[in-house]
């Protein structure tokens, strides 16, 4: 008799559990995913209508439409640590923006299969000049004029020293003041350039002492002058050859403070000109305050197309690879679904990204 009453009681006791599970499943199905994003063009930004758009955002919309997953965007500050912490603290479910797969983040979050592979590149001023044009530009610069005047002054001082000792005992440097100083200056010039015609030579001990000192000084000055011109002409050419060789240590390279570009340069002990944002860095190159900007290629292309069209361009060479992906919490089933979609459409992604 007890067993007759026990069976309904047992069924009734399981009913709330099964009902709760069903309700929980129903809520899970209908709740919207909280998708974190930020202002990070060209991956994610608000258009003129106030709606989110960009490479990552548009791709996410397409994926979730195919998978029939409802979601809502949650705008967060641009700092990557803020995005990751909100994800780990379950305030958002996925991060959709221009986040690169980094080794220090792989242990904390799960990245989807990369939807775009790009890298760090350099932007430089357009219309590179030829070697001949670079030489003429450099020779017409105020810096070149200042150095030439400085060397001319030192040559005059050396000639004056020889003239003081030789003017009364050597007919080569005698005669009127203008004649003597002129011949002394000529002697100092040909001596510095190591031509040394031998048509005019000092004879006194004082004159020969000055001559010996000037010979050593002249060799150093001429070597410095030659090296300086070579470096100056190379910089005037925007150093495209150096960029092709991936040698950033020989140019004035700009980058954004605390960016991937700044970490790359710091790791290699390359001095950089730091700016608060990418637009300021590109503006510095435009105004020739820097020779190139090192930053993420896609972001530079977007900004150049938008604000610097025809004035700056991005090199095809990459200095470090960057794989862009969506970020999930570890063990999220949604990541596997997204991975499957990306892999199934991998051949379409290149043309899709190029349209942006």
C-alpha positions as CSV (number, residue, x, y, z in Angstrom):
1,X,0.0,0.0,0.0
2,X,2.9,2.3,0.8
3,X,4.4,1.6,-2.5
4,X,1.3,2.8,-4.3
5,X,1.6,6.3,-2.7
6,X,5.4,6.3,-3.1
7,X,5.5,6.1,-6.9
8,X,3.4,9.3,-7.5
9,X,5.4,11.1,-4.8
10,X,8.6,10.1,-6.5
11,X,7.3,11.3,-9.9
12,X,6.1,14.5,-8.4
13,X,9.5,15.1,-6.7
14,X,11.3,14.9,-10.1
15,X,8.8,17.1,-11.9
16,X,10.3,20.5,-10.6
17,X,13.8,19.4,-11.6
18,X,12.8,18.4,-15.2
19,X,10.7,21.6,-15.5
20,X,13.6,23.7,-14.2
21,X,16.0,22.1,-16.7
22,X,13.5,22.7,-19.5
23,X,13.1,26.3,-18.5
24,X,16.8,26.8,-18.2
25,X,17.4,25.3,-21.6
26,X,14.6,27.6,-23.0
27,X,16.2,30.7,-21.4
28,X,19.6,29.7,-22.7
29,X,18.2,29.4,-26.2
30,X,16.5,32.7,-26.2
31,X,19.0,34.9,-24.3
32,X,21.2,37.1,-26.5
33,X,25.0,36.7,-26.6
34,X,26.8,39.6,-25.1
35,X,29.4,40.5,-27.8
36,X,32.2,42.9,-26.6
37,X,33.6,45.3,-29.2
38,X,35.5,48.6,-29.3
39,X,36.3,51.4,-31.7
40,X,39.1,49.7,-33.6
41,X,38.8,50.5,-37.4
42,X,38.8,48.8,-39.8
43,X,37.8,45.8,-37.6
44,X,35.0,47.4,-35.5
45,X,33.7,51.0,-35.5
46,X,30.4,52.8,-35.6
47,X,29.1,54.0,-39.0
48,X,27.3,57.2,-39.8
49,X,24.0,55.5,-38.7
50,X,25.4,54.6,-35.3
51,X,25.5,50.9,-36.1
52,X,28.6,48.8,-35.6
53,X,30.5,47.7,-38.8
54,X,33.9,46.7,-39.9
55,X,35.8,43.5,-40.9
56,X,35.3,41.6,-37.7
57,X,31.8,42.9,-37.0
58,X,30.4,42.2,-40.4
59,X,31.9,38.7,-40.4
60,X,30.4,38.0,-37.0
61,X,27.0,39.1,-38.2
62,X,27.3,36.7,-41.1
63,X,28.4,33.8,-38.9
64,X,25.7,34.2,-36.3
65,X,23.0,34.6,-39.0
66,X,24.0,31.2,-40.5
67,X,24.2,29.6,-37.0
68,X,20.9,31.3,-35.9
69,X,22.5,32.8,-32.8
70,X,20.9,36.0,-31.4
71,X,23.4,38.6,-29.9
72,X,23.8,42.2,-28.8
73,X,27.0,44.4,-29.0
74,X,28.5,45.7,-25.8
75,X,30.9,48.6,-26.3
76,X,33.9,48.6,-24.1
77,X,37.0,50.8,-23.7
78,X,39.7,50.2,-26.4
79,X,42.3,48.7,-24.0
80,X,42.8,45.0,-24.7
81,X,43.1,44.1,-21.0
82,X,39.7,45.6,-20.3
83,X,38.1,43.4,-23.1
84,X,39.8,40.2,-21.8
85,X,39.0,40.8,-18.2
86,X,35.3,41.4,-19.0
87,X,35.3,38.2,-21.0
88,X,36.9,36.2,-18.1
89,X,34.6,37.7,-15.5
90,X,31.6,36.6,-17.7
91,X,30.3,40.1,-18.2
92,X,30.5,39.4,-22.0
93,X,30.5,36.1,-23.9
94,X,32.8,36.8,-26.8
95,X,35.2,39.6,-28.0
96,X,34.7,40.7,-31.6
97,X,37.3,43.3,-32.8
98,X,40.9,43.4,-34.1
99,X,42.6,41.2,-31.5
100,X,45.7,39.3,-32.6
101,X,46.5,35.8,-31.3
102,X,49.2,36.3,-28.7
103,X,51.1,33.7,-26.8
104,X,50.5,35.5,-23.5
105,X,46.7,35.4,-24.1
106,X,46.4,31.8,-25.3
107,X,46.6,30.4,-21.8
108,X,43.8,32.7,-20.6
109,X,41.3,32.7,-23.4
110,X,40.3,30.5,-26.4
111,X,40.8,32.0,-29.8
112,X,38.8,31.0,-32.8
113,X,40.4,29.9,-36.1
114,X,42.0,33.1,-37.5
115,X,39.7,35.0,-39.9
116,X,42.5,37.2,-41.2
117,X,46.3,36.9,-41.3
118,X,48.3,40.1,-41.7
119,X,51.2,41.7,-39.8
120,X,53.3,44.6,-38.8
121,X,54.3,46.8,-41.7
122,X,55.6,50.3,-42.4
123,X,53.9,53.3,-44.0
124,X,56.1,55.9,-45.7
125,X,55.6,59.0,-47.8
126,X,54.6,58.3,-51.4
127,X,56.5,59.3,-54.6
128,X,60.0,58.1,-53.6
129,X,62.7,60.1,-55.4
130,X,65.5,58.8,-57.5
131,X,69.2,58.9,-56.4
132,X,69.9,61.9,-58.5
133,X,66.9,63.8,-57.2
134,X,67.9,62.9,-53.7
135,X,71.4,64.3,-54.2
136,X,70.1,67.6,-55.5
137,X,67.5,67.9,-52.7
138,X,70.1,67.2,-50.1
139,X,72.6,69.7,-51.5
140,X,69.9,72.4,-51.5
141,X,69.0,71.7,-47.8
142,X,70.0,74.2,-45.1
143,X,71.8,71.5,-43.2
144,X,74.1,70.8,-46.2
145,X,74.8,74.6,-46.5
146,X,75.7,74.8,-42.8
147,X,78.1,71.9,-42.9
148,X,79.9,73.3,-46.1
149,X,80.2,76.7,-44.5
150,X,81.6,75.1,-41.3
151,X,84.2,73.2,-43.3
152,X,85.1,76.3,-45.3
153,X,85.6,78.2,-42.1
154,X,88.0,75.6,-40.7
155,X,89.9,75.5,-44.0
156,X,90.3,79.3,-43.8
157,X,91.6,79.1,-40.3
158,X,94.2,76.5,-41.4
159,X,95.3,78.7,-44.3
160,X,95.5,81.7,-42.0
161,X,97.8,79.8,-39.7
162,X,100.2,78.9,-42.5
163,X,100.1,82.5,-43.8
164,X,101.1,83.9,-40.4
165,X,104.3,81.8,-40.4
166,X,105.1,81.9,-44.1
167,X,104.1,85.4,-45.3
168,X,107.6,86.9,-44.8
169,X,109.8,83.9,-45.7
170,X,107.9,82.1,-48.5
171,X,107.1,83.9,-51.7
172,X,104.2,81.4,-52.3
173,X,102.3,83.0,-49.4
174,X,103.8,86.5,-49.6
175,X,102.8,89.7,-51.4
176,X,99.6,91.5,-50.6
177,X,97.2,90.4,-47.9
178,X,94.6,89.3,-50.4
179,X,97.2,87.4,-52.5
180,X,98.8,85.7,-49.5
181,X,95.5,84.7,-47.8
182,X,94.1,83.5,-51.2
183,X,97.1,81.2,-51.8
184,X,97.0,80.0,-48.1
185,X,93.3,79.1,-48.5
186,X,94.0,77.3,-51.7
187,X,96.8,75.3,-50.1
188,X,94.6,74.3,-47.1
189,X,91.7,73.2,-49.5
190,X,93.9,70.9,-51.7
191,X,95.7,69.5,-48.6
192,X,92.4,68.6,-46.9
193,X,91.1,66.8,-50.1
194,X,94.5,65.0,-50.2
195,X,95.1,66.3,-53.8
196,X,98.2,68.2,-52.8
197,X,99.5,69.7,-56.1
198,X,102.8,70.6,-54.4
199,X,102.8,74.0,-56.1
200,X,102.7,75.7,-52.8
201,X,104.4,74.3,-49.7
202,X,105.3,75.7,-46.3
203,X,109.0,76.1,-45.5
204,X,109.2,77.3,-41.9
205,X,108.9,75.1,-38.8
206,X,105.7,76.9,-37.7
207,X,104.2,76.6,-41.1
208,X,105.0,72.9,-41.4
209,X,103.7,72.2,-37.9
210,X,100.4,73.8,-38.8
211,X,100.4,71.8,-42.1
212,X,100.9,68.5,-40.3
213,X,98.1,69.1,-37.9
214,X,95.8,70.2,-40.7
215,X,96.6,67.0,-42.7
216,X,95.3,64.8,-39.9
217,X,92.3,67.1,-39.2
218,X,91.5,67.2,-43.0
219,X,91.5,63.5,-43.4
220,X,89.0,63.1,-40.5
221,X,86.8,66.0,-41.8
222,X,86.7,64.6,-45.3
223,X,85.8,61.1,-44.1
224,X,83.1,62.6,-41.9
225,X,81.8,64.7,-44.8
226,X,81.6,61.7,-47.2
227,X,79.8,59.5,-44.7
228,X,77.4,62.3,-43.7
229,X,76.5,62.9,-47.4
230,X,75.9,59.2,-48.0
231,X,73.6,58.9,-45.0
232,X,71.8,62.1,-45.8
233,X,71.0,61.1,-49.4
234,X,69.8,57.7,-48.2
235,X,67.4,59.3,-45.8
236,X,66.2,61.7,-48.5
237,X,65.2,58.7,-50.6
238,X,62.9,57.7,-47.6
239,X,65.2,54.6,-47.4
240,X,63.0,52.3,-49.4
241,X,66.0,50.0,-49.9
242,X,66.5,49.9,-46.1
243,X,62.7,49.1,-45.6
244,X,63.0,46.2,-48.1
245,X,65.9,44.9,-46.1
246,X,63.8,45.2,-42.9
247,X,66.4,47.3,-41.2
248,X,64.5,49.9,-39.2
249,X,67.5,50.9,-37.1
250,X,68.8,53.2,-39.8
251,X,65.7,55.4,-40.1
252,X,63.5,57.6,-38.0
253,X,60.7,55.2,-37.2
254,X,57.5,56.2,-35.5
255,X,55.0,54.1,-33.7
256,X,52.1,54.2,-31.3
257,X,52.8,54.1,-27.6
258,X,52.1,50.6,-26.0
259,X,51.2,49.1,-29.3
260,X,52.5,45.9,-31.0
261,X,54.8,48.1,-33.0
262,X,56.4,49.7,-29.9
263,X,56.9,46.2,-28.3
264,X,58.5,44.9,-31.5
265,X,61.0,47.8,-31.6
266,X,61.7,47.8,-27.9
267,X,62.5,44.1,-28.0
268,X,65.0,44.7,-30.8
269,X,66.5,47.8,-29.0
270,X,65.5,50.1,-31.9
271,X,64.8,53.7,-30.9
272,X,61.3,54.9,-31.9
273,X,59.4,58.2,-31.9
274,X,56.3,57.5,-29.9
275,X,52.9,59.0,-30.5
276,X,49.5,58.7,-28.7
277,X,47.7,57.4,-31.7
278,X,48.3,56.1,-35.2
279,X,46.9,59.2,-36.9
280,X,49.5,61.4,-35.2
281,X,52.3,59.1,-36.2
282,X,51.2,59.1,-39.9
283,X,50.9,62.9,-39.8
284,X,54.5,63.0,-38.6
285,X,55.6,61.0,-41.7
286,X,53.6,63.3,-43.9
287,X,55.4,66.3,-42.5
288,X,58.8,64.5,-42.8
289,X,59.3,64.5,-39.0
290,X,59.7,60.8,-39.3
291,X,60.7,58.4,-42.1
292,X,58.2,55.6,-41.5
293,X,55.5,54.3,-39.2
294,X,55.6,50.7,-37.9
295,X,52.1,49.5,-37.0
296,X,49.4,47.0,-38.0
297,X,49.0,46.9,-41.7
298,X,45.2,46.8,-41.9
299,X,44.8,49.7,-39.6
300,X,47.3,51.8,-41.4
301,X,45.7,51.1,-44.8
302,X,42.3,52.1,-43.5
303,X,43.5,55.4,-42.0
304,X,45.7,56.2,-45.1
305,X,42.8,55.6,-47.4
306,X,40.5,57.7,-45.3
307,X,42.7,60.6,-44.4
308,X,46.0,60.5,-46.3
309,X,45.0,59.3,-49.8
310,X,47.8,59.6,-52.3
311,X,50.3,61.0,-49.7
312,X,51.3,57.9,-47.8
313,X,51.5,54.2,-48.7
314,X,52.1,50.9,-47.0
315,X,55.0,48.6,-47.8
316,X,54.1,45.0,-48.8
317,X,56.9,43.7,-46.5
318,X,55.8,42.5,-43.0
319,X,58.0,42.6,-40.0
320,X,55.9,40.3,-37.8
321,X,52.9,38.1,-38.5
322,X,49.5,38.8,-36.8
323,X,46.6,36.4,-36.8
324,X,43.3,38.0,-36.0
325,X,40.6,35.9,-34.3
326,X,37.5,36.1,-32.0
327,X,38.1,35.5,-28.3
328,X,36.0,33.1,-26.2
329,X,36.3,31.7,-22.7
330,X,38.0,28.3,-22.4
331,X,35.7,25.4,-23.1
332,X,33.0,27.4,-24.8
333,X,31.0,25.2,-27.2
334,X,30.3,28.2,-29.4
335,X,34.0,28.5,-30.3
336,X,33.9,25.1,-31.9
337,X,30.8,26.1,-34.0
338,X,32.5,29.3,-35.1
339,X,35.7,27.4,-36.0
340,X,33.7,25.0,-38.1
341,X,32.0,27.8,-40.0
342,X,35.3,29.7,-40.6
343,X,37.1,26.6,-41.8
344,X,34.1,25.7,-44.1
345,X,34.3,29.2,-45.6
346,X,38.1,29.8,-45.5
347,X,38.4,30.2,-49.3
348,X,35.8,33.1,-49.2
349,X,37.5,35.0,-46.4
350,X,40.3,36.5,-48.5
351,X,37.9,38.1,-51.0
352,X,35.6,39.1,-48.1
353,X,38.3,40.9,-46.2
354,X,39.6,42.6,-49.4
355,X,36.2,44.2,-49.9
356,X,36.6,46.1,-46.6
